[in-house]
């Protein structure tokens, strides 16, 4: 059974930084992503990495420049560096992954239906 585990969440003041990590099991991931969800809101795609011939990174336009997604050195690990955090960034952050070719799905990188495997989430709270 594939498992993804997030770490690195916490409480910070506005302007601060956090680095989230996701460690997963199973076959090598070809798509890795971070989503976030605030209470009462839809799940929002934050950033993603596609590897292989489809390789590139993606960001929500509103977050580009403050958030950076990267792969870790260990297999199936990836990170989200978040800087200049704002109270609006407060949410549960979830990592997601898939082992199929990124071309399997015709939707966007930010569509949660693209990813088969999900972590439980880590809470990020930003105070003003």
C-alpha positions in Angstrom: 0.0 0.0 0.0 1.4 3.3 -1.1 1.7 5.9 1.7 2.6 9.6 1.6 3.5 11.4 4.8 3.8 15.2 5.1 5.9 17.0 7.7 7.1 20.5 8.4 3.8 22.3 9.0 3.3 24.6 12.0 2.5 28.1 13.1 4.4 31.2 11.9 3.9 34.9 11.8 3.2 36.7 8.6 6.4 37.1 6.6 7.9 33.9 7.9 8.9 30.8 6.1 8.2 27.1 6.3 9.5 24.1 4.4 7.1 21.2 3.9 8.3 17.7 3.1 6.5 14.7 1.6 8.0 11.2 1.9 6.3 8.4 0.0 6.6 4.7 -0.6 6.0 2.4 -3.6 7.1 2.8 -7.2 8.9 5.9 -8.5 6.5 8.9 -8.7 6.1 10.6 -12.1 3.9 13.4 -10.8 4.2 15.0 -7.5 2.1 17.9 -6.2 1.1 20.0 -3.2 -2.4 21.1 -2.6 -4.0 23.1 0.2 -7.5 23.3 1.6 -8.9 25.8 4.0 -12.1 25.1 5.9 -15.2 25.5 3.7 -13.1 25.9 0.6 -12.2 23.7 -2.4 -8.9 22.0 -2.6 -6.4 24.2 -4.4 -3.4 23.2 -6.4 -0.3 24.9 -5.1 2.6 23.4 -7.2 3.6 20.3 -9.1 6.5 18.5 -10.6 6.2 16.1 -13.6 9.2 14.0 -14.3 10.4 12.2 -17.4 9.8 13.4 -21.0 6.9 15.5 -19.7 9.1 17.0 -17.0 8.4 20.5 -15.8 7.2 22.4 -12.7 3.9 24.1 -12.3 2.7 26.8 -9.9 -0.5 28.5 -9.1 0.0 31.9 -10.6 -0.9 33.7 -7.4 1.8 31.8 -5.4 4.6 31.9 -7.9 7.6 33.7 -6.5 6.9 32.8 -2.9 6.5 29.0 -3.1 9.0 26.6 -4.6 8.5 22.9 -5.2 11.5 20.6 -5.5 12.4 16.9 -5.5 14.4 15.5 -2.6 17.5 13.3 -2.8 15.7 10.3 -1.6 13.3 8.4 -3.8 9.8 9.6 -3.7 10.5 12.7 -1.5 9.7 16.2 -2.4 9.4 19.6 -0.7 7.6 22.8 -0.7 9.5 25.9 0.4 7.2 28.7 1.4 8.4 32.2 2.0 6.8 35.5 2.9 3.8 33.7 4.3 0.5 35.5 4.6 -2.5 34.8 6.8 -4.4 33.8 3.6 -1.9 30.9 3.3 -3.4 29.3 6.3 -4.7 25.8 5.3 -4.2 22.1 5.5 -1.4 21.3 3.0 -1.5 17.9 1.4 0.9 16.1 -0.9 -0.2 14.0 -3.8 1.5 11.7 -6.3 1.0 9.3 -9.1 3.2 6.7 -10.8 1.5 6.7 -14.2 2.8 8.8 -17.1 1.7 12.4 -16.7 0.1 12.0 -20.1 -2.5 9.6 -18.8 -4.7 12.4 -17.7 -5.9 15.2 -20.0 -6.8 17.6 -17.2 -4.6 20.2 -15.7 -1.8 19.7 -13.1 -4.1 21.3 -10.5 -6.9 18.8 -10.9 -6.9 16.5 -7.8 -8.3 13.7 -9.9 -4.9 13.4 -11.6 -3.3 12.0 -8.5 -3.9 8.5 -7.1 -2.0 8.8 -3.8 -2.5 11.3 -1.1 -1.1 12.2 2.3 -3.1 13.0 5.4 -2.0 16.7 5.4 0.0 19.0 7.6 -1.5 22.2 9.0 0.0 25.6 8.3 -1.2 28.5 10.3 0.0 32.1 9.6 -0.8 34.8 12.0 -0.8 38.5 11.4 
